Amino acid sequence: MHAKTRFYTVLGALALGLAATLPGAPAALAAPGAAAGDVQAARHQAAAAEFREQLEADLNELGLSATQKQDLGALIQLYGEQLSAIVRRGEAARVELLQLSPLDPDYDTVTNQVSQDAAANAADVVNTLSELQRTAFLLLSNAQQDRFLELRALRQQEAKAKMAELRARREAERARSGLPAVGN
């Protein structure tokens, strides 16, 4: 994974995690994957809960003032609403595509449109999260900014190690099952 992709992954997780911890957070952010109702959704929710706990600990470590917490909460609410709207757009397009048969004459047209919309939505998410991070970062004192950057680097290292462990576990499972390795 490229450094830029990792940055946006961590950035997205930070913003979504922050948004999900606030009272009145949009449901799409507070309980991602809940509609799926499957094992994957349960894993996702468990990971999101673990992330929120870590994020709360990290925010506590920054020693935010009451004013900073209030300002950050207002930012998260504002940007959370924007992110939630992007998620809803993507979900609507995905549902439309899933309702079509691959034999439908409009299937290719809808697939292309959903693909283009997904690219635009991804760009909107990146831009929104970048703006959120910049604005939130400026709320911090110099010392808090330094500590935030240290914590972010630590979380990135932890995520990289966790992904390597997951990849190794999946490869071992594939090897045991006799399935070919995917994406190596």
PEHU-V598025 format. One record per residue. N is the residue number from 1. RES is the residue in one letter. PSI is psi in radians with two decimals (* if undefined). Layout:
n:N res:RES psi:PSI
n:N res:RES psi:PSI
This chain:
n:1 res:M psi:2.36
n:2 res:H psi:2.68
n:3 res:A psi:-0.69
n:4 res:K psi:-0.72
n:5 res:T psi:-0.75
n:6 res:R psi:-0.72
n:7 res:F psi:-0.84
n:8 res:Y psi:-0.53
n:9 res:T psi:-0.82
n:10 res:V psi:-0.74
n:11 res:L psi:-0.81
n:12 res:G psi:-0.74
n:13 res:A psi:-0.71
n:14 res:L psi:-0.89
n:15 res:A psi:-0.77
n:16 res:L psi:-0.67
n:17 res:G psi:-0.75
n:18 res:L psi:-0.80
n:19 res:A psi:-0.67
n:20 res:A psi:-0.31
n:21 res:T psi:-0.20
n:22 res:L psi:2.54
n:23 res:P psi:2.41
n:24 res:G psi:0.27
n:25 res:A psi:2.54
n:26 res:P psi:2.45
n:27 res:A psi:-0.59
n:28 res:A psi:-0.46
n:29 res:L psi:-0.60
n:30 res:A psi:-0.54
n:31 res:A psi:1.15
n:32 res:P psi:2.41
n:33 res:G psi:0.04
n:34 res:A psi:-0.56
n:35 res:A psi:-0.44
n:36 res:A psi:-0.65
n:37 res:G psi:0.41
n:38 res:D psi:-3.07
n:39 res:V psi:-0.70
n:40 res:Q psi:-0.73
n:41 res:A psi:-0.71
n:42 res:A psi:-0.72
n:43 res:R psi:-0.74
n:44 res:H psi:-0.77
n:45 res:Q psi:-0.69
n:46 res:A psi:-0.74
n:47 res:A psi:-0.70
n:48 res:A psi:-0.71
n:49 res:A psi:-0.74
n:50 res:E psi:-0.74
n:51 res:F psi:-0.78
n:52 res:R psi:-0.71
n:53 res:E psi:-0.78
n:54 res:Q psi:-0.72
n:55 res:L psi:-0.77
n:56 res:E psi:-0.72
n:57 res:A psi:-0.74
n:58 res:D psi:-0.75
n:59 res:L psi:-0.68
n:60 res:N psi:-0.65
n:61 res:E psi:-0.49
n:62 res:L psi:-0.32
n:63 res:G psi:0.86
n:64 res:L psi:2.46
n:65 res:S psi:2.94
n:66 res:A psi:-0.70
n:67 res:T psi:-0.74
n:68 res:Q psi:-0.73
n:69 res:K psi:-0.75
n:70 res:Q psi:-0.79
n:71 res:D psi:-0.73
n:72 res:L psi:-0.73
n:73 res:G psi:-0.72
n:74 res:A psi:-0.72
n:75 res:L psi:-0.80
n:76 res:I psi:-0.70
n:77 res:Q psi:-0.82
n:78 res:L psi:-0.93
n:79 res:Y psi:-0.53
n:80 res:G psi:-0.68
n:81 res:E psi:-0.71
n:82 res:Q psi:-0.78
n:83 res:L psi:-0.69
n:84 res:S psi:-0.68
n:85 res:A psi:-0.69
n:86 res:I psi:-0.76
n:87 res:V psi:-0.76
n:88 res:R psi:-0.72
n:89 res:R psi:-0.81
n:90 res:G psi:-0.70
n:91 res:E psi:-0.73
n:92 res:A psi:-0.75
n:93 res:A psi:-0.71
n:94 res:R psi:-0.76
n:95 res:V psi:-0.75
n:96 res:E psi:-0.79
n:97 res:L psi:-0.73
n:98 res:L psi:-0.42
n:99 res:Q psi:-0.22
n:100 res:L psi:2.52
n:101 res:S psi:2.50
n:102 res:P psi:-0.30
n:103 res:L psi:-0.13
n:104 res:D psi:2.39
n:105 res:P psi:-0.41
n:106 res:D psi:0.00
n:107 res:Y psi:-0.86
n:108 res:D psi:-0.70
n:109 res:T psi:-0.82
n:110 res:V psi:-0.72
n:111 res:T psi:-0.81
n:112 res:N psi:-0.73
n:113 res:Q psi:-0.74
n:114 res:V psi:-0.69
n:115 res:S psi:-0.80
n:116 res:Q psi:-0.73
n:117 res:D psi:-0.69
n:118 res:A psi:-0.72
n:119 res:A psi:-0.76
n:120 res:A psi:-0.72
n:121 res:N psi:-0.70
n:122 res:A psi:-0.74
n:123 res:A psi:-0.71
n:124 res:D psi:-0.71
n:125 res:V psi:-0.84
n:126 res:V psi:-0.83
n:127 res:N psi:-0.74
n:128 res:T psi:-0.78
n:129 res:L psi:-0.64
n:130 res:S psi:-0.76
n:131 res:E psi:-0.73
n:132 res:L psi:-0.84
n:133 res:Q psi:-0.77
n:134 res:R psi:-0.83
n:135 res:T psi:-0.77
n:136 res:A psi:-0.70
n:137 res:F psi:-0.66
n:138 res:L psi:-0.26
n:139 res:L psi:-0.33
n:140 res:L psi:2.65
n:141 res:S psi:2.95
n:142 res:N psi:-0.77
n:143 res:A psi:-0.71
n:144 res:Q psi:-0.66
n:145 res:Q psi:-0.78
n:146 res:D psi:-0.79
n:147 res:R psi:-0.68
n:148 res:F psi:-0.81
n:149 res:L psi:-0.66
n:150 res:E psi:-0.80
n:151 res:L psi:-0.70
n:152 res:R psi:-0.76
n:153 res:A psi:-0.70
n:154 res:L psi:-0.79
n:155 res:R psi:-0.62
n:156 res:Q psi:-0.73
n:157 res:Q psi:-0.75
n:158 res:E psi:-0.74
n:159 res:A psi:-0.70
n:160 res:K psi:-0.76
n:161 res:A psi:-0.70
n:162 res:K psi:-0.71
n:163 res:M psi:-0.67
n:164 res:A psi:-0.71
n:165 res:E psi:-0.76
n:166 res:L psi:-0.78
n:167 res:R psi:-0.77
n:168 res:A psi:-0.70
n:169 res:R psi:-0.73
n:170 res:R psi:-0.72
n:171 res:E psi:-0.70
n:172 res:A psi:-0.71
n:173 res:E psi:-0.72
n:174 res:R psi:-0.75
n:175 res:A psi:-0.74
n:176 res:R psi:-0.63
n:177 res:S psi:-0.19
n:178 res:G psi:0.09
n:179 res:L psi:2.60
n:180 res:P psi:2.65
n:181 res:A psi:2.51
n:182 res:V psi:2.36
n:183 res:G psi:0.44
n:184 res:N psi:*
